[in-house]
Structures are given as C-alpha cells and as structure tokens.
C-alpha cells in the first residue's frame, strides 16, 4: 500500500524524490491499493497543477509525475495565450530569483508590486494596491508563511495565488488556497505559463 505519509523534505529535488519513491510503484502495479492520505495528497496536487483530479491514483500519478519531474504544463494542448497586463504581487525571499522574475514580468508587460521577502510587508502593500494575482514563495523570512499570506489574500481580497516553491507537500496540504504552483527551480516561462492559466477575475 502507498501511504503518502513520509515527512516533508526541505528542497524541490528532495520533495519530488519523496513523491516518486512513494508512488512510482503505481506505474508497474496500477491495481495497488493506496491509503486515504495518499489519495488526498495526489488529488490536491492534481488540482493545484490544473490536472483532472477525478481519476484513480494509478491514472493520476503518471500525469503528476510528468509535471513534477519536467516542470511542464501537462494536459494543456494549446499554448497559453498572451495575457493582458496584470498587477502582480511578488513575494520571494531569494533576492536573485526575485530580481530575475521581476525582470521577466516587466518584459512581459506586467506591473510588479514588490518583490517582498516577508508576508507582513507584502500584506501591507496589498492594502494599498489593487492586485490581480500573487506569486508567493511558501517559506519566507518573517514569522508568517506564504500559506498564511495566501489565506489572507484569498479571504480578504479574492486575489488568485500561484505558489512558487519546492515544498510540494505544503502546497498540496493547502491546495484550496492556490490556483497553481510552480516548482523551484523554475524559469520565467514556467511562471508566465502558470499566470496564463489563471481564470480572469470578475
């Protein structure tokens, strides 16, 4: 039985390796039983990566694995269409990654609010700016996490969130808060593709 109860790893590679170790057996034994926790984790991940979650675990895992290993938008036959310019809240505590992503978003015509390295500063800025979407790292430098910020953005302002993180377990556990996830290390194109798949607000 696949139980999905291994501990959360610290990096993207470790998280992906954990999931592969847990679920790759389904590739050879699609009739193997999975625990309720494992089923819940797989379905949550499927939803956050915009995959069809209404499938058994054995059918779901190959599509999820392709996204996790290759960081490609699986089951999206058409390339995302160019977006109208958005005002995007960027919260990323890796300064180099934040600078590179800001440059990518600017070049694509978007307006960036930030980047911020803490949830507290980002939330204060959100109260002052109309935000169309938020790009949030999960593990931040302040006391509050990206999950805490995502919950506030969704409940107070209805802002759609994209998690930027290697912590797929935390993202899966909080899938209801995010419209999408991009796994670290990511490229600017990964982020733009995720933004293009968001449903328009309003």
N, C-alpha and C positions, 0 to 999 in steps of 0.2 A: 504494500500500500504506500502511496505517496502522501506524506502528511503535511508538507508545506510549513513545518514549524521550526526550521533552522533559524538561528539568530540573524539579526540584521548585520550586514557587513558594512565596512566603512567606505569603500570605493566602488565605482561603477563596475570595474572588472570583477571584483570580488562578489558583488551582488549578482551579476549576470552568471558568474560561475556557480554560485549557490543555486540559482534557479535551474540552470542546465543540469546540475548534479541531481536535483530533486525530480525533475520532470522529463529528462531525456529518455527514461525508461518507457515512457508512453509512446515514443516513436517506434519501438520494437514490440511493445505489448499494449496496443491500444485498448484492450479489454481489461487492463489492470484497474483495480479499484483505487479511487482517490478519496482522501478524507474530506470532510466538510470544510475544514480550514483551507486545504489546498484548492478546492473548487472555488471558494470565495476569493482567494488570492488571485487565481487565474482570471476569473471573471472581472474582478476590479481592474487588473492590469489591462485586460482587453478593452474595457470601457475607456480607460484613460488614454489608450493608444488609438482610439477610434476604430476598433475592430468589432465585429459581430460577436457579442458575448453569449448569445443564445445557442450555444453549441456545447456538446460534451467536451470534457477536458482533453481527451485524446485528439479531437479535431481542432481545439483551440490552441494547444501548445505549439504546433508547427508554425502557425502564423505569428504568434507572440515571439517565438524564438527568432524568427527572421527579423523582427523589429529590434529585439534586444541585441542581437549579435551584429547586425549590419547597420542599425540605426537608419532604416529606410522606411518610408510610409507604405506599409504593406496594404494590399487590397484597396489601393486608391488608383483606379485605372487611368484617370486623367490627371495631368499635372495641375497643381493648384493655380488658379487664375491670379493675376496681379491684384494686389489689394489697393483699395482706396487708402490714402494716408491715414494712419492711426496715431493717437497719442498713447504711448506705451510707457507704463511704469516698469522700470528695470531695477531689480534688487538682486545683486550678485556680489558676494564678498571677496571674490578673486579679482583683484584690480586689473590684471592683464586681460582676463576673459571679459570683464565688464567694458573695458575700453574698446576691445576688438568688436564686441557685439554692438556697442553704441555706434561705432563707425559703419557697421553693416546696416543697421536700422536706418541711420541717417541717409546712407546711399540709396536705400530703397524708398526714401521719401517720407519716412515716419518721423514723428516728433518724440523724442525720448525725455521722460521725466526721470531724472537720476543720472547715473546709476547710484543707488544707495547700498550700503553694506549692512544696514540693520533694519529690522522690521519697524522699529519705532520711528525712525526718520522717514521711512517710506510712507507709513500711515499718516504722519503729519502732512506730508506733501500731497497725499491723495485728497485730503480735505480742502486743498487749495486749487486743485487742477481737475478738470473733467478727464477721466481716464477711460480709454476704450478697451484696453487689455493690459494684463500684468504678466511680466516674466519674472518668476520667483525661484531663487535657489531655496532649498529646504533648510539646509544647515547654515545659519547666519552667525554673525559675530556678537549680536546682542542677546538679551535673555529670551526674547520671543523668536520663534522659528518661522520659516516660510509657511508652514502649515497654519500657524496662528494668524499670520497676515492674510493668507488666502481665505480663511474663515471670515475674517473681518471685512475684507474686500467684497466677498460674495454676499454676506448678510446685510452690510450697511449700504453698499453702493451697487451691488449687482454686477461687479466687474469680472469678466471671464479671466481665468488664470491658466497660465502654462507653467508647469514646474520645470525648472532646469536643474537636474540633479543626477547623481549617481545612486541615490538611495531609493531604489525602486520599491523596496519593502514599505518605506514610509509613504511613498506616493500611492501605492496600492491600498494601504490602510486608510488613506484619506482621498480616495479617488472621487468621492462625491464633491470635493471642493475644487477640482481642476477640470478644465475642458480638454487638456492634452498634457503630454510630458515629453521632454527632450532629454535624452540620456547624455550625461557627461562621459567623455569629452565629446562636444558637439561642434558642428560647423555652423557658420552663419546661415547657410542654405537650409540646414535642419530646422533652425528656429523660424525662418521665413515660411517654410512649408507648413510648420505647425500653426503659425498665425493665419495662414491662408485657409486652413481647415476649420477655423472658428466660425461659429454661427454669428451672423451680424446681430448686434444688439438692437433691441427695439423691434 
